[in-house]
């Protein structure tokens, strides 16, 4: 899969840009604040409808504009597809192959994109919702029907939480459906965690010096009776809390290195390498399960990784069939030769020039 063309308008300081990325590695250079990360951000927005840098539209919308637009031409194993997304303050529009679509998920299915950026380490140090999102993103791409199952659970959970405001008795009728859907969601996540663990050993040898990286998935309710049974006996507790306190929406994924749980006190460099290893494991599982590769977006590896780890990562990326977008202030900081690159771009004050 290759993104052959990319166009963006009114994204941060980029008024308009047209790019023709190549296969393999694509390098975007420019000074800090020039707008180079905005090109990676555009690819991510075209895939997910949101930025990897902020949840607020006003922060990535060009000042004074009401809408931004990202368009792309994608070549997969079967055909070319035209993708387009317009994000405005009060609405968004999606077009795929000339037809209007309503779901961001339709874009994500066609263009899976993984972003590694300076805040990616929050996957380890941030709240459990980030790690749940990580697992569910992977399941969305490897298990047909997962997105619909996840949406059904979320709807049933909202209904139960709303009923709790009227008393535990009113919420009781939602216990069975929340329990059944929650158990199924938990089973999917457990299977996916096992898939991630199965591909970790060669990655940990390469990036973590052979340290044993273990994944500890915590489902969100205690061992013992079924989730439905625990919801039934915990109705008064949930009524006092005002929400459903047990279920997969409370799950977490914790990491262990050589048997010890990872804590926030580990160094920033260790956080970066652990996060990178997890993301590359995710990509490996997607490639194995669906025989397709994500677009990889790697923002400023020169400043985020020490020289040895940086070279190890670049060597690995050279070997992958994925299309990769990298940013750097200067090409020399990454040691990439012309032969390594599918295309090169330079950004200065929001103006994008294609060099190769």
Secondary structure in CASP SS format (residue, H / E / C, confidence):
PFRMAT SS
TARGET T0000
AUTHOR 0000-0000-0000
METHOD secondary structure of the structure
MODEL  1
X C 1.00
X E 1.00
X E 1.00
X E 1.00
X E 1.00
X E 1.00
X E 1.00
X E 1.00
X E 1.00
X E 1.00
X E 1.00
X C 1.00
X C 1.00
X E 1.00
X E 1.00
X E 1.00
X E 1.00
X E 1.00
X E 1.00
X C 1.00
X C 1.00
X C 1.00
X C 1.00
X C 1.00
X E 1.00
X E 1.00
X E 1.00
X E 1.00
X E 1.00
X C 1.00
X C 1.00
X C 1.00
X C 1.00
X C 1.00
X C 1.00
X H 1.00
X H 1.00
X H 1.00
X H 1.00
X H 1.00
X H 1.00
X H 1.00
X H 1.00
X H 1.00
X H 1.00
X H 1.00
X H 1.00
X H 1.00
X C 1.00
X C 1.00
X C 1.00
X C 1.00
X C 1.00
X C 1.00
X C 1.00
X C 1.00
X H 1.00
X H 1.00
X H 1.00
X H 1.00
X E 1.00
X C 1.00
X C 1.00
X C 1.00
X C 1.00
X C 1.00
X E 1.00
X E 1.00
X E 1.00
X E 1.00
X E 1.00
X E 1.00
X E 1.00
X E 1.00
X E 1.00
X C 1.00
X C 1.00
X C 1.00
X C 1.00
X E 1.00
X E 1.00
X E 1.00
X E 1.00
X E 1.00
X E 1.00
X E 1.00
X E 1.00
X E 1.00
X C 1.00
X C 1.00
X C 1.00
X E 1.00
X E 1.00
X E 1.00
X E 1.00
X E 1.00
X C 1.00
X C 1.00
X E 1.00
X E 1.00
X E 1.00
X C 1.00
X C 1.00
X H 1.00
X H 1.00
X H 1.00
X H 1.00
X H 1.00
X H 1.00
X H 1.00
X C 1.00
X C 1.00
X E 1.00
X E 1.00
X E 1.00
X E 1.00
X C 1.00
X C 1.00
X C 1.00
X C 1.00
X C 1.00
X H 1.00
X H 1.00
X H 1.00
X H 1.00
X C 1.00
X C 1.00
X H 1.00
X H 1.00
X H 1.00
X H 1.00
X H 1.00
X H 1.00
X H 1.00
X H 1.00
X H 1.00
X H 1.00
X H 1.00
X H 1.00
X H 1.00
X H 1.00
X H 1.00
X C 1.00
X C 1.00
X C 1.00
X H 1.00
X H 1.00
X H 1.00
X H 1.00
X H 1.00
X H 1.00
X H 1.00
X H 1.00
X H 1.00
X H 1.00
X H 1.00
X H 1.00
X H 1.00
X H 1.00
X H 1.00
X H 1.00
X H 1.00
X H 1.00
X H 1.00
X C 1.00
X C 1.00
X C 1.00
X H 1.00
X H 1.00
X H 1.00
X H 1.00
X H 1.00
X H 1.00
X H 1.00
X H 1.00
X H 1.00
X H 1.00
X H 1.00
X H 1.00
X H 1.00
X H 1.00
X H 1.00
X H 1.00
X H 1.00
X H 1.00
X H 1.00
X H 1.00
X H 1.00
X H 1.00
X H 1.00
X H 1.00
X H 1.00
X H 1.00
X H 1.00
X H 1.00
X H 1.00
X H 1.00
X H 1.00
X H 1.00
X H 1.00
X H 1.00
X H 1.00
X H 1.00
X H 1.00
X H 1.00
X H 1.00
X H 1.00
X C 1.00
X C 1.00
X C 1.00
X C 1.00
X C 1.00
X E 1.00
X E 1.00
X E 1.00
X E 1.00
X E 1.00
X E 1.00
X C 1.00
X C 1.00
X C 1.00
X C 1.00
X C 1.00
X C 1.00
X C 1.00
X C 1.00
X H 1.00
X H 1.00
X H 1.00
X H 1.00
X H 1.00
X H 1.00
X H 1.00
X C 1.00
X H 1.00
X H 1.00
X H 1.00
X H 1.00
X H 1.00
X H 1.00
X H 1.00
X C 1.00
X C 1.00
X C 1.00
X C 1.00
X C 1.00
X C 1.00
X H 1.00
X H 1.00
X H 1.00
X C 1.00
X E 1.00
X E 1.00
X E 1.00
X E 1.00
X E 1.00
X E 1.00
X C 1.00
X C 1.00
X E 1.00
X E 1.00
X C 1.00
X C 1.00
X C 1.00
X C 1.00
X C 1.00
X C 1.00
X H 1.00
X H 1.00
X H 1.00
X H 1.00
X H 1.00
X H 1.00
X H 1.00
X H 1.00
X H 1.00
X H 1.00
X H 1.00
X H 1.00
X H 1.00
X H 1.00
X H 1.00
X H 1.00
X H 1.00
X H 1.00
X H 1.00
X H 1.00
X H 1.00
X H 1.00
X H 1.00
X C 1.00
X C 1.00
X C 1.00
X C 1.00
X E 1.00
X E 1.00
X E 1.00
X E 1.00
X C 1.00
X C 1.00
X H 1.00
X H 1.00
X H 1.00
X H 1.00
X C 1.00
X C 1.00
X H 1.00
X H 1.00
X H 1.00
X H 1.00
X H 1.00
X H 1.00
X H 1.00
X H 1.00
X H 1.00
X H 1.00
X H 1.00
X H 1.00
X H 1.00
X C 1.00
X C 1.00
X C 1.00
X C 1.00
X E 1.00
X E 1.00
X E 1.00
X E 1.00
X E 1.00
X C 1.00
X C 1.00
X H 1.00
X H 1.00
X H 1.00
X C 1.00
X C 1.00
X C 1.00
X C 1.00
X H 1.00
X H 1.00
X H 1.00
X E 1.00
X E 1.00
X E 1.00
X E 1.00
X E 1.00
X E 1.00
X E 1.00
X E 1.00
X C 1.00
X C 1.00
X E 1.00
X E 1.00
X E 1.00
X E 1.00
X C 1.00
X C 1.00
END
